[in-house]
């Protein structure tokens, strides 16, 4: 794709990518000379964005959330900007040549597009092992996965969930309340739900007393928790992950030699960064996230004007609140670098804006529709605050402003 535009390519159509694109269109391009020569190109495998934290409840029924707020059109959200400054590409990044500053996009039309970029923001996020818990490809595939689960639930008697982080705990809580009611126990539950975690307690980012509280709330929804227990194999191997094996009976072998059988297996064991299109020299070896300067969000090994944000980046712990805090920093540093590239003097542009991660204990975990555990800014918060901020609608009250760009006005 040849163009005389200076392309600011944003790869990824979720929290980090959409927020960065809005911020640059609102605050950076208007301040540049010859603003008509700059074009933000947003690349996403889905034309819609989904509020991913809501998936543990949304997977049960379309009645759980207003669907037009759960799924929002990306092109419509960006229709507010001049067409000369914005382009949406429905496709997936397949290769980055950071030496020659080119990125290859495989479009859904089966065409291939190679873009030369002037600036690049990598915001490709991370994929969940279960297609029920995030956009592993596009919205129709996510909806199809939920439909398969909903059809299987009436005949399900045993469910095994692997993973003791928020996704596993929230999914166990939502399914437990939906299938067993609010006053059950593992002994009397209609559907036996087992949650397995390799750690000594659930929710490793929260203090042990909150983890214990979460475990007791889950027990009242008919959920048994096995701690210090690792899943070593599953049969069939693709159970719970591949679309053809989403709801198949599964045998799970644990590290103590026990085997458990379940009508439904849901892997919620963390995420995998979507960084397969990047050269290994740009990635951290242990987790394959993009090696990013945690203060400026620049990917220094990739050359000038390359940045990364969100779950694919090493700048901070993967969490929506970290993305929200980092977007203005990234936007300011993109603006700084583009003005310097225009020939502006550093003294008139100002220095870098610095991101500092808030590393205090902070996580809100709903357990069913009315309970939950959590901490904010290092302080334990009561269950009703968890419900008020997250549990009643899983951030739906907040994300509309992110998708529309009003958050960044």
NUSEBA-255902 format. One line per field, with one value per residue (C-alpha): chain; residue number from 1; x, y, z. Coordinates in steps of 0.001 Angstrom, whole numbers, plus 500000, padded with zeros to 6 digits. Layout:
BEGIN
c	(A, ...);
k	(NUM, ...);
c1	(X, ...);
c2	(Y, ...);
c3	(Z, ...);
END
This chain:
BEGIN
c	(A, A, A, A, A, A, A, A, A, A, A, A, A, A, A, A, A, A, A, A, A, A, A, A, A, A, A, A, A, A, A, A, A, A, A, A, A, A, A, A, A, A, A, A, A, A, A, A, A, A, A, A, A, A, A, A, A, A, A, A, A, A, A, A, A, A, A, A, A, A, A, A, A, A, A, A, A, A, A, A, A, A, A, A, A, A, A, A, A, A, A, A, A, A, A, A, A, A, A, A, A, A, A, A, A, A, A, A, A, A, A, A, A, A, A, A, A, A, A, A, A, A, A, A, A, A, A, A, A, A, A, A, A, A, A, A, A, A, A, A, A, A, A, A, A, A, A, A, A, A, A, A, A, A, A, A, A, A, A, A, A, A, A, A, A, A, A, A, A, A, A, A, A, A, A, A, A, A, A, A, A, A, A, A, A, A, A, A, A, A, A, A, A, A, A, A, A, A, A, A, A, A, A, A, A, A, A, A, A, A, A, A, A, A, A, A, A, A, A, A, A, A, A, A, A, A, A, A, A, A, A, A, A, A, A, A, A, A, A, A, A, A, A, A, A, A, A, A, A, A, A, A, A, A, A, A, A, A, A, A, A, A, A, A, A, A, A, A, A, A, A, A, A, A, A, A, A, A, A, A, A, A, A, A, A, A, A, A, A, A, A, A, A, A, A, A, A, A, A, A, A, A, A, A, A, A, A, A, A, A, A, A, A, A, A, A, A, A, A, A, A, A, A, A, A, A, A, A, A, A, A, A, A, A, A, A, A, A, A, A, A, A, A, A, A, A, A, A, A, A, A, A, A, A, A, A, A, A, A, A, A, A, A, A, A, A, A, A, A, A, A, A, A, A, A, A, A, A, A, A, A, A, A, A, A, A, A, A, A, A, A, A, A, A, A, A, A, A, A, A, A, A, A, A, A, A, A, A, A);
k	(1, 2, 3, 4, 5, 6, 7, 8, 9, 10, 11, 12, 13, 14, 15, 16, 17, 18, 19, 20, 21, 22, 23, 24, 25, 26, 27, 28, 29, 30, 31, 32, 33, 34, 35, 36, 37, 38, 39, 40, 41, 42, 43, 44, 45, 46, 47, 48, 49, 50, 51, 52, 53, 54, 55, 56, 57, 58, 59, 60, 61, 62, 63, 64, 65, 66, 67, 68, 69, 70, 71, 72, 73, 74, 75, 76, 77, 78, 79, 80, 81, 82, 83, 84, 85, 86, 87, 88, 89, 90, 91, 92, 93, 94, 95, 96, 97, 98, 99, 100, 101, 102, 103, 104, 105, 106, 107, 108, 109, 110, 111, 112, 113, 114, 115, 116, 117, 118, 119, 120, 121, 122, 123, 124, 125, 126, 127, 128, 129, 130, 131, 132, 133, 134, 135, 136, 137, 138, 139, 140, 141, 142, 143, 144, 145, 146, 147, 148, 149, 150, 151, 152, 153, 154, 155, 156, 157, 158, 159, 160, 161, 162, 163, 164, 165, 166, 167, 168, 169, 170, 171, 172, 173, 174, 175, 176, 177, 178, 179, 180, 181, 182, 183, 184, 185, 186, 187, 188, 189, 190, 191, 192, 193, 194, 195, 196, 197, 198, 199, 200, 201, 202, 203, 204, 205, 206, 207, 208, 209, 210, 211, 212, 213, 214, 215, 216, 217, 218, 219, 220, 221, 222, 223, 224, 225, 226, 227, 228, 229, 230, 231, 232, 233, 234, 235, 236, 237, 238, 239, 240, 241, 242, 243, 244, 245, 246, 247, 248, 249, 250, 251, 252, 253, 254, 255, 256, 257, 258, 259, 260, 261, 262, 263, 264, 265, 266, 267, 268, 269, 270, 271, 272, 273, 274, 275, 276, 277, 278, 279, 280, 281, 282, 283, 284, 285, 286, 287, 288, 289, 290, 291, 292, 293, 294, 295, 296, 297, 298, 299, 300, 301, 302, 303, 304, 305, 306, 307, 308, 309, 310, 311, 312, 313, 314, 315, 316, 317, 318, 319, 320, 321, 322, 323, 324, 325, 326, 327, 328, 329, 330, 331, 332, 333, 334, 335, 336, 337, 338, 339, 340, 341, 342, 343, 344, 345, 346, 347, 348, 349, 350, 351, 352, 353, 354, 355, 356, 357, 358, 359, 360, 361, 362, 363, 364, 365, 366, 367, 368, 369, 370, 371, 372, 373, 374, 375, 376, 377, 378, 379, 380, 381, 382, 383, 384, 385, 386, 387, 388, 389, 390, 391, 392, 393, 394, 395, 396, 397, 398, 399, 400, 401, 402, 403, 404, 405, 406, 407, 408, 409);
c1	(500000, 501805, 500781, 502317, 500790, 502827, 501194, 500743, 499869, 498076, 497928, 495167, 491512, 490912, 491575, 495165, 494786, 491433, 492430, 495782, 494151, 491515, 494140, 496417, 493518, 492240, 495446, 498427, 497420, 495682, 499013, 501130, 502004, 500523, 498057, 496391, 499554, 499189, 496939, 496152, 495628, 493941, 494349, 492063, 490931, 487436, 485241, 483771, 485312, 484030, 484215, 486376, 486114, 482354, 482828, 482431, 478841, 478053, 478753, 475687, 473007, 472466, 470072, 472953, 474000, 472652, 474327, 474841, 476982, 478801, 479790, 480608, 481497, 485060, 484504, 481421, 483386, 485938, 483479, 483846, 487333, 488256, 488593, 491958, 493304, 491851, 491667, 490401, 491881, 490023, 492876, 495767, 499421, 501524, 505048, 506946, 510149, 511307, 514552, 512743, 509747, 507159, 504307, 502414, 498675, 496603, 493152, 489920, 489454, 492521, 494566, 497908, 498762, 502283, 502322, 505280, 504859, 506095, 505109, 503899, 501915, 501797, 498619, 497762, 496879, 496869, 494676, 492850, 493187, 489380, 487501, 484687, 486677, 487830, 488135, 490520, 489504, 486366, 482911, 481001, 483432, 482985, 479194, 479349, 481435, 478906, 476041, 477791, 478257, 474641, 473369, 475558, 474741, 471283, 472873, 476020, 476511, 480241, 482426, 486176, 487822, 491630, 493116, 492876, 493134, 490190, 488958, 488764, 487252, 484682, 483685, 483268, 481192, 478915, 478311, 477898, 475227, 473452, 473379, 473263, 471700, 473062, 472650, 474272, 477337, 479717, 477854, 474359, 475127, 473058, 476147, 479524, 481991, 485689, 488219, 491870, 494787, 498509, 499064, 498711, 495579, 493292, 493905, 497689, 497595, 495412, 496306, 495626, 492708, 490852, 491673, 490194, 487081, 486753, 487022, 484280, 481981, 482558, 481696, 478242, 477719, 478610, 482245, 485049, 488532, 491699, 494843, 498479, 497174, 498389, 496718, 499379, 497321, 493845, 492135, 491190, 494183, 492175, 489318, 487941, 490172, 489441, 485963, 485291, 486175, 484642, 482018, 483313, 483603, 487160, 489503, 492027, 495173, 496513, 500118, 499344, 498271, 494510, 492213, 489004, 486308, 484071, 481282, 482782, 486370, 487215, 490910, 491394, 495124, 496398, 496920, 499373, 500638, 499683, 503253, 503924, 504410, 507353, 511023, 512247, 514835, 511975, 510434, 511215, 512328, 510306, 506822, 507102, 505830, 507262, 510302, 509099, 510650, 508352, 508688, 508146, 506407, 508889, 510110, 513682, 515077, 512618, 513883, 512387, 508691, 507698, 505644, 503771, 500909, 498543, 498784, 501342, 503857, 506265, 505602, 503281, 501178, 498374, 495319, 492808, 493563, 497234, 496262, 493957, 496752, 499351, 497414, 498000, 501725, 501969, 499983, 502193, 505394, 504079, 503260, 506723, 508487, 506412, 507027, 510774, 510653, 509033, 512081, 510736, 513300, 513310, 513133, 509787, 508349, 509224, 510553, 509100, 506028, 506787, 504588, 504872, 502928, 500817, 502093, 499859, 497442, 494591, 492057, 488280, 486826, 483028, 481787, 478278, 475951, 476003, 479281, 482991, 486408, 488970, 491439, 492110, 495305, 496478, 493293, 490801, 487361, 483973, 482015, 479379, 482107, 483274, 479641, 479159, 482316, 482573, 480188, 476896, 477908, 481610, 482778, 480035, 479455, 483051, 484043, 481536, 483643, 486805, 485278, 483708, 486828, 485017, 487343, 490188, 488434);
c2	(500000, 503120, 506474, 509890, 509952, 509680, 506552, 506219, 502518, 501242, 497434, 496088, 496999, 496725, 498949, 499967, 500330, 502106, 504465, 505316, 505994, 508289, 510131, 510751, 511897, 514266, 515664, 514976, 515443, 518815, 520164, 519038, 521198, 519814, 517753, 516462, 514476, 512265, 509224, 506972, 503428, 501146, 497423, 494865, 491297, 492281, 495177, 495281, 495677, 493688, 494532, 491500, 491582, 490994, 487628, 485436, 486701, 487480, 483892, 482652, 484588, 487578, 488870, 489605, 492849, 495203, 493723, 497124, 498158, 494819, 494870, 498237, 498988, 500293, 502122, 503879, 504984, 506690, 508231, 511509, 512170, 513520, 510615, 511994, 511344, 507884, 504483, 501205, 497957, 494727, 492280, 490824, 491833, 488923, 490380, 493425, 494464, 497021, 497663, 498901, 500178, 498075, 495981, 493301, 492973, 489960, 491367, 489408, 489661, 487342, 490205, 491205, 494815, 496047, 499431, 501714, 503344, 506688, 505737, 502411, 501504, 497791, 497142, 493596, 492417, 488767, 485755, 483633, 479833, 479549, 481120, 481867, 484513, 486977, 487879, 485157, 485992, 488041, 488693, 486047, 483398, 484570, 484525, 481068, 479815, 481205, 479595, 476204, 476581, 477643, 474637, 472321, 473754, 472140, 468662, 469515, 467906, 468546, 471524, 471853, 475282, 475570, 478836, 480737, 484282, 486676, 485027, 481570, 482816, 485049, 482324, 479803, 482328, 483263, 479647, 478555, 481164, 480572, 476761, 476222, 479372, 481556, 479198, 475985, 474056, 471668, 468749, 469798, 471495, 470462, 470952, 470058, 472834, 472398, 475218, 474146, 476502, 475732, 478441, 478133, 480296, 481977, 485485, 485810, 489615, 489941, 489238, 485666, 486758, 488084, 484878, 482871, 485054, 484418, 480680, 480743, 482792, 480275, 477379, 478951, 478727, 475023, 475474, 473262, 474839, 472735, 474749, 473731, 471555, 471690, 470247, 468186, 466765, 466811, 464298, 465190, 467565, 470406, 470245, 473639, 475448, 474431, 475319, 471675, 470547, 473380, 471339, 467758, 465454, 465773, 463758, 465864, 464430, 466385, 466580, 464356, 461562, 461971, 462100, 464122, 463860, 466753, 467348, 470767, 471982, 475708, 476689, 480109, 479807, 483259, 484649, 484447, 487751, 488288, 488991, 486221, 488787, 490441, 489538, 487631, 490373, 492716, 490277, 489352, 485737, 484442, 485614, 486836, 490314, 493347, 494746, 498277, 501194, 501255, 505028, 506250, 503222, 503308, 500033, 501216, 498176, 498675, 502104, 505576, 506280, 502712, 502159, 499368, 499356, 496855, 493139, 492529, 494914, 494613, 498178, 497055, 494206, 493337, 495222, 497652, 500333, 500306, 500863, 503751, 505389, 504858, 506186, 509915, 509186, 507304, 510025, 512800, 510981, 510267, 513987, 514889, 512608, 513722, 517413, 516763, 514917, 518043, 520041, 521602, 522416, 520206, 523313, 524327, 520788, 519865, 516599, 513110, 512363, 509563, 506585, 505125, 501965, 501930, 498691, 498863, 495978, 496623, 494205, 493867, 490367, 489894, 486489, 486112, 489064, 490514, 489578, 489980, 490696, 493327, 496033, 499498, 501536, 499021, 499071, 496228, 497339, 495970, 493609, 496232, 498505, 495611, 495214, 498950, 499489, 496232, 493471, 495065, 495416, 494500, 498062, 498626, 502049, 502999, 501397, 503297, 506419, 504525, 503124, 506467, 508462, 510659, 509300, 511032, 514340);
c3	(500000, 498821, 500220, 500710, 504191, 507349, 508735, 512489, 512640, 515745, 515836, 518080, 518518, 522249, 525288, 524453, 520698, 520628, 523451, 521842, 518467, 520022, 522081, 519083, 516883, 519588, 521045, 518779, 515144, 515757, 517103, 514141, 511156, 507907, 509955, 506752, 505960, 509066, 509076, 512022, 510717, 513251, 512549, 514229, 513464, 514654, 513505, 517008, 520421, 523395, 527087, 527847, 531681, 531275, 529531, 532682, 533046, 529402, 528313, 530251, 528357, 526049, 528726, 531115, 529344, 526673, 523597, 521934, 524926, 525197, 521508, 519917, 516278, 515908, 512563, 513997, 517072, 514795, 512313, 514283, 512815, 509360, 506901, 505771, 509283, 510019, 508327, 509776, 508460, 509244, 509480, 511483, 511629, 510369, 510140, 511352, 509584, 512134, 510246, 507124, 509155, 507371, 508749, 506847, 507418, 506357, 505583, 506046, 502252, 501947, 500524, 502023, 502764, 503533, 505240, 505728, 509113, 510405, 513944, 515336, 518458, 519319, 521322, 520241, 523742, 524768, 524014, 526555, 526314, 526362, 523431, 525922, 527783, 525125, 521461, 520314, 516730, 516007, 517437, 515444, 516742, 520347, 520005, 518410, 521373, 523853, 521940, 522118, 525885, 526452, 524535, 526639, 530090, 530620, 530365, 532324, 535736, 536307, 535374, 535880, 535655, 535669, 536903, 540187, 538826, 538359, 535132, 536742, 540011, 538272, 535807, 538634, 540593, 537699, 536642, 540276, 541008, 537683, 537992, 541769, 543212, 545998, 548945, 547845, 548974, 547185, 548857, 547752, 544421, 541400, 539225, 540723, 539877, 540687, 540441, 540316, 540993, 541118, 543745, 547527, 547344, 544807, 543406, 543867, 543499, 546610, 550266, 551521, 553748, 550674, 548789, 551678, 551601, 547859, 548439, 551088, 548802, 546008, 548366, 548912, 545148, 545048, 543944, 545319, 545202, 544922, 545755, 545167, 542360, 538781, 535682, 533888, 531022, 529526, 527293, 524585, 524345, 522743, 525282, 526214, 523738, 520136, 518885, 517973, 521517, 523513, 525351, 525185, 528246, 529508, 531693, 533581, 535183, 538167, 539365, 542374, 540008, 540526, 537534, 537388, 534732, 533748, 531247, 530631, 530958, 530953, 530911, 532540, 533111, 532172, 528696, 525783, 524301, 520639, 519565, 517030, 514232, 516023, 515826, 518895, 519543, 520553, 523050, 526627, 526589, 529549, 528581, 524941, 525790, 523960, 525783, 526537, 528409, 531472, 531869, 528282, 526650, 523765, 522236, 521989, 520181, 517316, 516250, 516553, 517173, 518131, 521312, 523098, 525582, 527181, 527831, 525053, 526674, 529623, 530841, 533685, 535039, 532592, 533905, 532417, 535035, 534005, 530362, 531279, 533307, 530559, 527536, 528274, 528771, 525478, 523689, 525063, 524059, 520551, 520232, 521573, 519089, 516086, 516873, 517225, 513863, 512353, 513371, 516550, 519200, 522307, 524507, 522984, 522942, 526533, 527894, 528031, 530075, 532554, 533448, 536936, 537636, 540770, 542316, 545403, 545941, 543532, 542053, 542164, 541754, 541650, 542814, 541469, 541015, 544506, 546250, 545670, 547137, 546335, 547207, 545817, 546301, 548900, 550969, 551316, 550106, 551252, 549039, 548221, 546758, 544545, 543459, 542896, 540869, 538935, 539986, 538915, 535251, 534876, 534029, 531426, 533026, 532260, 528955, 526799, 527248, 526280, 523078, 522052, 522926, 525469, 528171, 526303, 525491);
END
